[in-house]
Amino acid sequence: MKQPLVLVGPMGVGKTTVGKKLAKEFNTSFADTDKIIASEHGSISSLFERLGEPGFREIESNILAKCLQGSGIVATGGGVVTTESNRMLLKNHNVIYLATDGNNVASRVSTRNRPLLSDGENSWKNIYEARKPFYQEVATHEVDTSGKSLATIVTEISTLVRQK
């Protein structure tokens, strides 16, 4: 894998879980932008509190740019596509959009440590609908995860990547 394979999609869709499995499948590295941000700068909720969303997005953009310079699998935060410069960066890479019908995802997402989910499921659905066009804009491929097992999703993505 010469350039990274990037996973985008709403919070709770499984980008980290799928990304780790894909990294094993392709025997390559795995990076999670949210985990990198938290390890370098503290929790995402505290960053939102201290810097606001614009400050957080700036840090996120810097981490994304670094991750895209390498190879391997990169799982992004759900809001990475809200920044135009990030979308421009992502368009130059192999990006898989993990789509969902939303069933079961919103209930899996804890509002704790998720600063944008003030009222749980309604917030999740509204955020997802607002971001969906951005996910579609940057995606090389769209994989619907609705009702599918992890193994099925990983197999679908592996097939897409190997066909390229």
C-alpha positions in Angstrom: 0.0 0.0 0.0 1.9 3.0 -1.3 -0.5 5.7 0.0 -2.9 5.5 2.9 -6.4 4.1 2.8 -8.6 6.6 4.6 -11.8 5.7 6.4 -14.5 8.4 6.8 -18.0 8.3 8.1 -20.2 9.3 11.0 -19.1 8.8 14.6 -20.0 5.3 15.8 -20.0 3.7 12.4 -16.9 1.6 13.2 -14.0 3.4 11.4 -11.6 2.4 14.2 -12.7 -1.2 14.4 -12.8 -1.7 10.6 -9.5 0.1 10.3 -7.7 -2.2 12.8 -9.0 -5.2 10.9 -7.9 -3.9 7.6 -4.5 -3.1 8.9 -4.1 -6.7 9.9 -5.5 -7.9 6.6 -3.0 -5.8 4.6 -0.2 -6.2 7.1 0.2 -2.5 7.4 0.1 0.3 10.0 -3.0 1.8 11.5 -3.6 5.4 12.7 -6.7 6.8 14.3 -6.7 10.6 14.1 -8.9 11.0 17.2 -6.6 8.8 19.3 -3.5 10.7 18.1 -5.1 14.0 19.0 -6.1 12.7 22.4 -2.6 11.4 23.1 -0.9 14.6 22.0 -3.3 17.2 23.2 -5.7 15.7 25.8 -9.3 14.6 25.5 -11.3 15.8 22.6 -14.0 17.1 24.9 -11.5 19.1 26.9 -10.1 20.5 23.6 -13.6 21.6 22.6 -14.0 23.2 26.0 -10.7 25.1 25.9 -10.4 25.9 22.2 -13.9 25.6 20.7 -14.7 23.6 17.6 -12.5 25.9 15.3 -9.4 25.3 17.5 -10.1 21.6 17.6 -10.5 21.4 13.8 -7.2 23.1 13.3 -5.4 20.5 15.4 -7.4 17.8 13.6 -6.3 19.2 10.2 -2.6 19.1 11.2 -2.9 15.5 12.4 -4.7 14.5 9.2 -2.0 16.1 7.0 0.7 14.2 8.9 -1.2 10.9 8.6 -1.7 11.3 4.9 2.0 11.6 4.3 2.5 8.0 5.3 0.9 4.8 4.3 -1.3 2.2 6.0 -4.9 2.6 7.2 -6.1 5.9 8.6 -9.4 6.2 10.6 -10.6 9.8 10.9 -12.9 11.6 13.2 -16.5 12.0 12.1 -16.2 15.7 11.6 -12.9 15.7 9.6 -14.9 16.4 6.4 -16.4 19.7 7.7 -13.2 21.5 7.0 -12.8 22.4 3.3 -9.0 22.1 3.4 -9.4 18.6 4.7 -11.7 17.7 1.9 -9.2 19.0 -0.6 -6.5 16.8 1.0 -8.7 13.7 1.1 -9.7 14.0 -2.6 -6.1 13.1 -3.4 -6.3 9.8 -1.6 -8.1 6.5 -1.6 -11.0 7.2 0.7 -13.7 4.7 1.9 -16.9 6.2 3.2 -18.5 3.9 5.7 -22.2 4.7 5.2 -25.0 3.6 7.4 -28.8 3.7 7.7 -28.2 4.9 11.2 -30.1 2.0 12.9 -28.2 1.0 16.1 -25.3 3.4 15.5 -26.8 6.4 17.4 -27.6 4.2 20.4 -24.0 2.9 20.4 -22.5 6.4 20.5 -21.9 7.6 24.1 -22.7 11.3 24.6 -19.8 11.3 27.1 -16.7 12.6 25.5 -18.7 13.6 22.4 -19.0 17.3 22.6 -21.4 17.7 19.7 -24.0 15.2 20.9 -25.9 17.3 23.4 -29.2 15.4 23.0 -28.0 12.0 21.9 -29.7 10.3 19.0 -31.4 13.4 17.5 -28.0 15.2 17.5 -26.3 12.2 15.9 -28.9 12.0 13.1 -28.8 15.8 12.4 -25.0 15.8 12.3 -24.9 12.8 10.0 -27.4 14.2 7.5 -25.5 17.5 7.4 -22.1 15.8 6.8 -23.3 13.0 4.4 -22.7 15.2 1.3 -19.1 15.9 2.4 -18.4 12.1 3.0 -19.8 11.4 -0.5 -17.7 14.3 -2.0 -14.4 12.9 -0.8 -15.1 9.2 -1.2 -13.4 7.0 -3.7 -15.8 4.2 -2.7 -18.9 4.0 -0.5 -19.5 0.9 1.6 -22.9 0.5 3.3 -22.3 -1.0 6.7 -26.0 -1.3 7.6 -26.7 -4.7 9.2 -23.4 -6.2 8.0 -20.8 -8.0 10.1 -17.3 -6.7 10.6 -16.0 -9.6 8.5 -18.3 -8.7 5.6 -17.4 -5.0 5.7 -13.6 -5.8 5.8 -14.0 -8.3 2.9 -15.9 -5.7 0.8 -13.3 -3.0 1.4 -10.4 -5.5 0.7 -12.0 -6.5 -2.6 -12.4 -2.8 -3.6 -8.8 -2.0 -2.7 -7.3 -5.0 -4.5 -9.3 -4.2 -7.7 -7.7 -0.8 -7.9 
